[in-house]
């Protein structure tokens, strides 16, 4: 019998701080797709577990940094995506950085003894791509992205993903700890009760969960609808939801101890992205399932805060993915 994580892991502020450093400070974090970074100066930004991050297309390829000026911590770019016009300029006091992170101009700074611009380059982070998708990692010694996603690479097989186009981004805020939502994602036990439409589109009685390295796969034979029947979760917080016409990359981003933001990026074939009916069907189904998950996850968080529940037990038949994830988080913060 496998016990669940203790309720304190979802309501203890010190635990949240440890997860921010031990989990998100050492893992590959999804940022976007190369199709969004085609021109020199194109930028993607995201704040993940409190880390403000930026990826930019430079003349030497992709570069990634903390989205933090070295002067007084102002932001270098204040939109989710766009073009910076050839340089990264702090929105606070106007310090200007080249696209490879070097300080080019400390605007109107004045003479200062001992000030050497070469010592004030941006804080750089690692950036790598996988099948056209862009990831960053704050840990210089972390294993390569290709190693982390090798199981997903093998499961998806040959179809190229580089030719997909970004069709839409949607965000959903949920009043629960990020792990509650992840654990909900990692089991199909709740589908017949929480997701009637999804339950009609897949055969939940044949729901399979398989763990392979840093990826947990979920498969239920599709009956009808837009789903391909395959979901994958890549540590620490990325859902890969496969459709017949593309996929949706789902980031589960902690905002605070009991607030989570879901960032859905839909990447579809050019034909599907340009077909209003097909596009609406994919986005509509996703929205229905998310609303149902939001309701149940927020109720679970409220019940945990109530102080009655302390720990439960995991089903060996349905919740192997939950057990795997809880072990991973416990080891990351130990």
N, C-alpha and C positions, 0 to 999 in steps of 0.2 A: 504494500500500500504506500502510495506517494502523497505526502502532505503538500498542500499549497504553500506559497510564500505567506509569511505572516502579514497581517493587516498593516502593521507599522511601516512596511516597505512602500505603502501607497499614501501614507499620511505624515511621514517623518521628514521635516525639512533638511536635516543633516544627511539623510539617505539620498535625497534628491541632489544635493551638492556633490556627493560622492559619485553618483551616476553620471552627472554632467562631465566630470573629469575622467572617470574610469571607463565609461562607455563611449560617449560622444567625442571625447578628446583623443581617442585612439582608434577610431573606426573610419571606414570609407563612407562618406556622406554624399548623397546624390544632389547634383546641382542643376542638371538640364541636359540638353542635346546639342551636338555640334551644329545642327541646322540653325540654332539660335545664335551661333558665334561664327558667322561666315566672313564678316568684314573686319579688318583691323580696327580695333577700338570697340568692338561689340562686347557687351558686359552682361553678366548674370550675377545677381546677388541673392543671398538668403541669410537669415539668422536662424541657427539651429542650436537648440539648447543654450541660448544666450551667446553663442559665438557668431559675430557678424562676419560673413565671408563674401568674397568677390572673385569671380573668374573673368579674365579679359583675354581677347585675342590680340596678341602682339605680333610683331614681325618675325619672331622666333617661335611662334606657336602659342599654345595656351599657357597662361600664367595665373596663379591663384595667390591671394593674400587675405589677411584679415582686413576687413573693410574699416580700418582704423588709421587715422592720420597720426604720424609720429610727433606732432607738435602738441596738441591738447585733445587728442582722441576724437576729433570730428569725423564724420562719414565722408568717404571718397565718392560714393555714388548713392543716390537716395531713391532709385527706382529698382523694380525687380529685374528689368532688362532694358537695354537701350544701347546707345553708342556714346562713348565718352569724348569723341572728337580728337583722339590722338594722344591724350594725356589724362591722368587721373588727378582731379583737382579737389582738394578738401572743401566741403561746403561751409566750413566754419570760418577759416581765416585765409583760404586761398593758396595753401601750399600746393605745389604742382609736382607730380611724380611721372616719370616715364612709364611706359607700359610694361617694362621689366622691373619696376619697383624702385628705381633710383630717384632720390630727391633731386629735382631739376631746378626748382626755384622756391625759396622761402620768402614769399611775397612781402616786401617792405619790412623785412625783419630788423634791419639795422645791424651795425657792427657789434659783434659779440665775441669776446675773447674765448678762444678754445672751441668755437662752434665750427665743426667740419661737416658739411652736408653728406659726405660719404658715410658717415656714421648713422644716418637717419633714413636709410632705405625702409621700405614697407616690410612688415612681418610676413614672410612668405610661407605658404603651405604647399604640400604636394598636390599635384593634379594629374589624373590619368583618365583615359577613356576606355570604355568597354562597349563594343558594337555601336559606337556613335554616341553613347551616353557619357556624361561628364561627371566625375566624382572628385572630391577633395579629401585629404586626410591631414589632420593637425600633427600627427606623430611621424617624425622623420624616419623612424626605424620600423614602421608597420610593414607587414608583408604586402607584396604587389596586389593591385586590384584584381588582376587576372587570376591569381590564386584564390582569392576570396570568392570570386564569382564562377569559378570553374564548374561547379555542379550545375549552376543555372545555364551556363554555356552548353553543357552536354545535353541537358534536358530540352532546351529550345531547338537544338539541331541547326540545320543549315540556313533557314531563311534569314536574309539580311535585314537588319533593323535600321541601318544607316539611312535608308531611303524614306523612312517614315517622316512625317511632318508634324510639327506641334499644332494641334487643332484647337486646344482650349486648356485653360487653367481654371480650376475651381477650388475654393477653400471652404473649410467647415471647422468651426470652433466647437470643442466639446469640453464640458466641465467635468473632466476626470483626469486622473493621473495617466501619463502616457502608456504605462505598462498595462493598465486595465484595457485600453483600446487594443494594444498589440495582442494581448492574450485572447481577447475576443476574436481577433482576426485569425488566430492560430488554431481555431477549432471549429468544426462544423456541427458540433453537438446541439447548438442552439438554433440551427437553421429552420427546422420544422416549426418551431414556436415563434421565432422573431421575424423570419423573412418569408412570408407566404408566396410572394411573387418569385423570389429566387428558388424557393423549394419546388415550384412548379416548372422551373426551367432546367433544373439539374436533378439527378437521382441521388438525393442526400443519403439514402440507405446504403449506397456504395461509396460514400465519401472516404477517401484515403489520405493519410498523412504520412509523409516520408521525410526523414531528416538526413541530409547529406552535407557534412561539414558545416559551413556557416549559412546554409540555405535550408529552409523547410518548405517542402512542396505539398500542395493540397490539390486533390483532383476529385471531381465528381462528374460522372458521365453527363454530358449535356443532353437535354430532352428537346428544348426549343430555345428561341431567343438569341441574344447577342453573345452570350458567354461561350468560350471555348472549353470551359470546364477546368482550366488550370489556373491556380494561383500560386505564387511563390513569395516567401518572405526571406529577405536577405538581411542579416544582422547589420546594424542594430535596429533599423526602423523603416525599412523600405519594402513595400508591397508591390509586386509585379503582377498585374491583373491582365491576363491574356484574352483578347477578343479575336474573333475571326478576321477582323479588319485592322488589327494593330494591338496596342496595349495601353494600359494606364499605369503610370508610375506614381505610387502613393506614398508620400512622406508623412510619417507620424512624428510630429515635431513638438517636444515639450515646451510649453511657454512658462509654466510655473509648476509647483507641486501638484496642483489639481486642475490644470488647464492644458489642453492639447489642441494643436491646430493640425488638421489634415490638409495637405496640399496635393491636389490631384492634377497631374499633367497628362493629358490625353495625346498620344502619338499614334496617328492613323496613316493608312496608305493615302496617297494623294487623291485617289478615287473616292474613298470613304469620307475624307475630310471635305471634299467638294460636293458631297451628296447630302443635302439638308435633312432628308428623311432618315437616312442611315445614321448620320451624326446625332440627330435628336434622339433616336432610339437608344444609342449607346449611353449618352449623357443622362437621359431620363431614368433608365434602369439603375445606373450608378447612384443617382440622387435618392431614389427610393430606398435602396439598401442602406445608404449612409444615414438617412433619417431614422431608420429602425435601430441601427447600431448606436447612434447618438442617444436615443431614449434609454436603451438598456444599460449602456455604460455609465451614464449619469446617475441612474438609479443605484447601480452597484457602488459607485463612489460615495453617494449619500449614505448608503447603508454601512459602508466601512467607517465613515466619519462618525456614525451614530455610536460606535464603541461596543456593540454587542458581538459582532463577528470578529474572531481573531485568526482563525485558520480553518481550512477545509481539507478535502481530499480530491485527488485528481483521478479521472477515469482512465484506466490503462487502454481502453478501447478507443476513446475519442480525444484524449487530451495529452498525447505524447508530445505534441508540439509545444504546449504550454509548459510542460515539465522541462523540456529542453531549453526554452527561453528563460525560465526562472533560474535554472542552473547557470546559464551564461551570465546573467546580470549579477548573481551572487558572487561568482568568481571574479567578475570585472571590478567589483568594488571591495573585494577582500584584501 
